[in-house]
Amino acid sequence: MYWFENLSPVIQALLATTFTWFVTMLGALVVCFFKEPNKKILDTILGFSAGVMIAAAFWSLLIPSLELSHELGYIEWLIPSIGFAVGGLFVLLSDKFLDKVLKHRKDIISASSLKRSILLVGAITIHNIPEGMAVGVAFGGIASGIPGVTLIGAIMLALGIGIQNFPEGAAVSLPLRTEGFSRLKSFLIGQASALVEPISAVIGVILVLAIRNVLPFLLAFAAGAMIIVVARELLPESIKDNKNLATLGLICGFLLMMILDVALG
């Protein structure tokens, strides 16, 4: 861990999001071995990831945002509230836009698997932008000396995002396989959906280091994006068939993140 602590925040964020991409790749690799992954395992994983991300949004992003707003002389709750709302709306409007595009092009793309796959990857890619930025903001906050932003918290945030990327990789590659794509092409397209995360993470770090005064907004923006991802994507999907397993996963994920971030951070 010592070697990691001494790296620049840009490299830390890049390595962390390389991990999240790698987990996406593992999820996409499922297409080479299974026609359909075990639903109980995936639902438990989704619930666990939701718990980690909820706890990370609070302890690693929102609390530091509130503390820094106070330190900078802002109205303590105002900037974090705006940032949280904008982050949530960003994810919400992105999903709405993609739903509209998919609905509009439903008939057009029915004759072309290539166009359909591009839209599918595009949906997951846009979904991954705020996740990568959240990791970048967390590591950038450490370098800026923001109270409450800890290395263990940033690492756990990346871990939570990485875990939930596993089913995302499978969610892209498996449908492509059923449409007639080869296993190799389905895998390559599935893993490519998370390549945007390292890019957005680096952007997040640079913004934090360059403009300290907007850090409360960026931290809260990342928190809002995380909560909306959990509310719209992870929890609804995880409780469809295995509500109890997803709930237990959420509890374990939340407790693990809380203990590590508070006790060790």
Wavefront OBJ file of the C-alpha trace (Angstrom):
o trace
v 0.000 0.000 0.000
v 2.932 2.333 0.696
v 3.992 2.409 -2.946
v 0.441 3.297 -3.983
v 0.203 6.157 -1.482
v 3.262 7.808 -2.992
v 1.951 7.838 -6.547
v 0.482 10.985 -8.069
v -3.330 11.231 -7.775
v -3.649 10.993 -11.569
v -1.789 7.665 -11.588
v -3.767 6.451 -8.556
v -7.074 7.231 -10.269
v -5.842 5.710 -13.519
v -4.830 2.484 -11.778
v -8.098 2.344 -9.825
v -10.223 2.745 -12.933
v -8.026 0.312 -14.836
v -9.188 -2.146 -12.177
v -12.844 -1.217 -12.801
v -12.293 -1.752 -16.528
v -10.589 -5.093 -15.830
v -13.620 -6.300 -13.857
v -15.845 -5.264 -16.773
v -13.596 -7.346 -18.990
v -14.055 -10.331 -16.678
v -17.816 -9.850 -16.872
v -17.682 -9.726 -20.654
v -15.547 -12.882 -20.609
v -18.554 -14.771 -19.244
v -19.836 -14.978 -22.819
v -17.016 -17.388 -23.646
v -18.123 -19.918 -21.023
v -21.809 -19.508 -20.252
v -24.984 -18.764 -22.131
v -26.403 -17.117 -19.005
v -24.730 -16.306 -15.634
v -26.131 -17.493 -12.303
v -28.852 -14.975 -11.435
v -28.600 -15.472 -7.659
v -24.888 -14.731 -7.658
v -25.291 -11.664 -9.865
v -28.134 -10.269 -7.739
v -26.076 -10.690 -4.565
v -23.127 -8.957 -6.228
v -25.340 -6.084 -7.373
v -26.758 -5.670 -3.860
v -23.272 -5.709 -2.335
v -22.053 -3.115 -4.801
v -25.085 -0.927 -4.083
v -24.268 -0.997 -0.366
v -20.639 -0.047 -0.970
v -21.595 2.807 -3.274
v -24.240 4.231 -0.923
v -21.776 4.252 1.973
v -19.027 5.702 -0.236
v -21.323 8.469 -1.457
v -21.957 9.518 2.142
v -18.624 9.078 3.946
v -16.177 9.614 1.082
v -17.998 12.268 -0.945
v -20.874 14.091 0.767
v -19.354 14.603 4.222
v -16.073 15.946 2.780
v -18.111 18.199 0.474
v -20.001 19.671 3.439
v -16.816 20.121 5.502
v -14.956 21.821 2.659
v -17.892 24.153 1.967
v -17.731 25.269 5.586
v -13.947 25.679 5.400
v -14.198 27.819 2.240
v -16.815 30.080 3.818
v -19.755 28.962 1.684
v -23.236 28.307 2.993
v -22.441 24.821 4.249
v -25.338 22.953 2.639
v -25.914 25.010 -0.520
v -23.116 23.972 -2.904
v -23.248 20.281 -1.880
v -27.013 20.274 -2.427
v -26.663 21.805 -5.885
v -23.846 19.427 -6.793
v -25.794 16.394 -5.586
v -28.875 17.432 -7.567
v -26.886 18.138 -10.739
v -25.040 14.804 -10.463
v -28.294 12.922 -10.064
v -29.958 14.810 -12.904
v -26.964 14.148 -15.158
v -27.450 10.390 -14.821
v -31.227 10.676 -15.011
v -31.233 12.818 -18.152
v -28.563 10.643 -19.768
v -30.737 7.582 -19.242
v -33.811 9.400 -20.527
v -31.956 10.554 -23.631
v -30.714 7.051 -24.381
v -34.175 5.554 -23.812
v -35.565 8.063 -26.294
v -32.881 7.276 -28.853
v -33.397 3.542 -28.477
v -37.162 3.900 -28.810
v -36.845 6.181 -31.827
v -34.451 3.836 -33.593
v -36.075 0.569 -32.626
v -37.428 -0.129 -36.091
v -34.367 1.299 -37.861
v -31.861 -0.873 -36.053
v -33.906 -4.076 -36.243
v -32.189 -4.938 -39.532
v -28.696 -4.135 -38.335
v -26.967 -5.886 -35.423
v -24.048 -3.499 -35.745
v -26.166 -0.411 -35.112
v -27.941 -2.131 -32.252
v -24.650 -3.092 -30.619
v -23.336 0.476 -30.967
v -26.384 1.817 -29.144
v -26.049 -0.826 -26.446
v -22.389 -0.021 -25.816
v -23.188 3.693 -25.972
v -25.769 3.348 -23.201
v -23.341 1.564 -20.879
v -20.511 3.945 -21.781
v -22.454 7.094 -20.882
v -23.537 5.344 -17.688
v -19.849 4.797 -16.823
v -18.728 8.429 -17.220
v -19.907 9.693 -13.795
v -18.565 6.537 -12.153
v -15.060 7.141 -13.484
v -15.265 10.821 -12.568
v -16.326 9.922 -9.021
v -13.158 7.870 -8.569
v -11.030 10.676 -9.986
v -12.640 13.261 -7.703
v -12.040 11.033 -4.671
v -8.305 10.608 -5.372
v -7.969 14.258 -6.303
v -9.588 15.198 -3.001
v -6.915 13.278 -1.104
v -4.146 15.173 -2.864
v -5.915 18.453 -2.100
v -5.873 17.621 1.616
v -9.641 17.656 2.026
v -10.682 16.467 5.523
v -12.722 13.295 5.402
v -11.447 12.152 2.011
v -9.305 9.095 2.704
v -7.261 6.716 0.602
v -9.169 3.701 1.877
v -12.437 5.449 1.030
v -11.315 6.175 -2.533
v -10.090 2.606 -2.965
v -13.350 1.171 -1.648
v -15.323 3.431 -3.964
v -13.351 2.051 -6.913
v -13.898 -1.465 -5.569
v -17.659 -0.952 -5.389
v -17.802 0.425 -8.916
v -15.600 -2.389 -10.159
v -17.801 -5.057 -8.592
v -20.944 -3.699 -10.209
v -19.105 -3.501 -13.547
v -18.906 -7.299 -13.683
v -22.605 -7.821 -14.485
v -22.485 -4.785 -16.787
v -19.830 -6.464 -18.912
v -21.967 -9.588 -19.074
v -25.071 -7.504 -19.801
v -23.415 -6.196 -22.968
v -21.651 -9.319 -24.229
v -24.389 -11.910 -23.643
v -27.138 -10.164 -25.684
v -24.672 -9.609 -28.521
v -23.907 -13.313 -28.529
v -27.600 -14.166 -28.801
v -27.829 -11.831 -31.803
v -25.276 -13.911 -33.674
v -22.011 -12.132 -32.876
v -18.996 -14.377 -32.347
v -17.807 -14.980 -28.792
v -14.656 -12.944 -29.470
v -16.511 -9.955 -30.907
v -19.093 -10.045 -28.100
v -16.284 -10.077 -25.525
v -14.349 -7.238 -27.170
v -17.407 -4.994 -27.402
v -18.442 -5.809 -23.828
v -15.095 -4.902 -22.277
v -14.815 -1.738 -24.375
v -17.858 -0.251 -22.630
v -15.742 0.620 -19.555
v -12.761 2.191 -21.326
v -14.287 5.615 -20.690
v -13.856 5.235 -16.924
v -10.054 5.790 -16.812
v -10.459 8.807 -19.100
v -13.196 10.421 -17.001
v -11.257 9.612 -13.812
v -8.204 11.539 -15.027
v -10.451 14.465 -15.975
v -11.952 14.381 -12.473
v -8.530 14.489 -10.811
v -7.354 17.377 -12.983
v -10.496 19.401 -12.235
v -10.099 18.868 -8.501
v -6.432 19.834 -8.437
v -6.854 22.823 -10.740
v -9.984 24.379 -9.221
v -10.132 23.773 -5.459
v -13.076 26.154 -4.995
v -15.378 23.915 -7.037
v -14.361 20.750 -5.187
v -17.436 20.769 -2.887
v -19.602 20.793 -6.010
v -17.621 18.016 -7.712
v -17.656 15.792 -4.625
v -21.406 16.212 -4.245
v -21.902 15.763 -8.012
v -20.144 12.397 -7.810
v -22.249 11.423 -4.776
v -25.486 12.318 -6.557
v -24.461 10.336 -9.621
v -23.621 7.322 -7.447
v -26.948 7.366 -5.601
v -28.956 7.638 -8.812
v -27.002 4.769 -10.375
v -27.841 2.680 -7.317
v -31.509 3.711 -7.321
v -32.125 3.332 -11.072
v -29.818 0.499 -12.040
v -28.471 -1.662 -9.244
v -31.344 -2.065 -6.791
v -34.227 -2.495 -9.285
v -32.265 -5.116 -11.191
v -31.043 -6.983 -8.103
v -34.427 -7.339 -6.358
v -36.411 -8.597 -9.344
v -35.888 -12.280 -8.587
v -33.785 -12.514 -5.416
v -34.864 -9.734 -3.071
v -33.480 -11.342 0.094
v -30.051 -12.086 -1.382
v -29.795 -8.574 -2.807
v -30.771 -7.094 0.566
v -28.171 -9.152 2.422
v -25.580 -8.151 -0.155
v -26.465 -4.475 0.327
v -26.157 -4.728 4.117
v -22.770 -6.459 3.870
v -21.483 -3.956 1.313
v -22.611 -0.936 3.318
v -21.153 -2.256 6.587
v -17.844 -3.202 4.965
v -17.455 0.243 3.410
v -18.454 2.011 6.623
v -16.069 -0.004 8.795
v -13.108 0.364 6.432
v -13.664 4.051 5.739
v -14.398 5.123 9.320
v -12.230 2.731 11.346
v -9.214 2.554 9.026
v -9.547 5.890 7.219
l 1 2 3 4 5 6 7 8 9 10 11 12 13 14 15 16 17 18 19 20 21 22 23 24 25 26 27 28 29 30 31 32 33 34 35 36 37 38 39 40 41 42 43 44 45 46 47 48 49 50 51 52 53 54 55 56 57 58 59 60 61 62 63 64 65 66 67 68 69 70 71 72 73 74 75 76 77 78 79 80 81 82 83 84 85 86 87 88 89 90 91 92 93 94 95 96 97 98 99 100 101 102 103 104 105 106 107 108 109 110 111 112 113 114 115 116 117 118 119 120 121 122 123 124 125 126 127 128 129 130 131 132 133 134 135 136 137 138 139 140 141 142 143 144 145 146 147 148 149 150 151 152 153 154 155 156 157 158 159 160 161 162 163 164 165 166 167 168 169 170 171 172 173 174 175 176 177 178 179 180 181 182 183 184 185 186 187 188 189 190 191 192 193 194 195 196 197 198 199 200 201 202 203 204 205 206 207 208 209 210 211 212 213 214 215 216 217 218 219 220 221 222 223 224 225 226 227 228 229 230 231 232 233 234 235 236 237 238 239 240 241 242 243 244 245 246 247 248 249 250 251 252 253 254 255 256 257 258 259 260 261 262 263 264 265
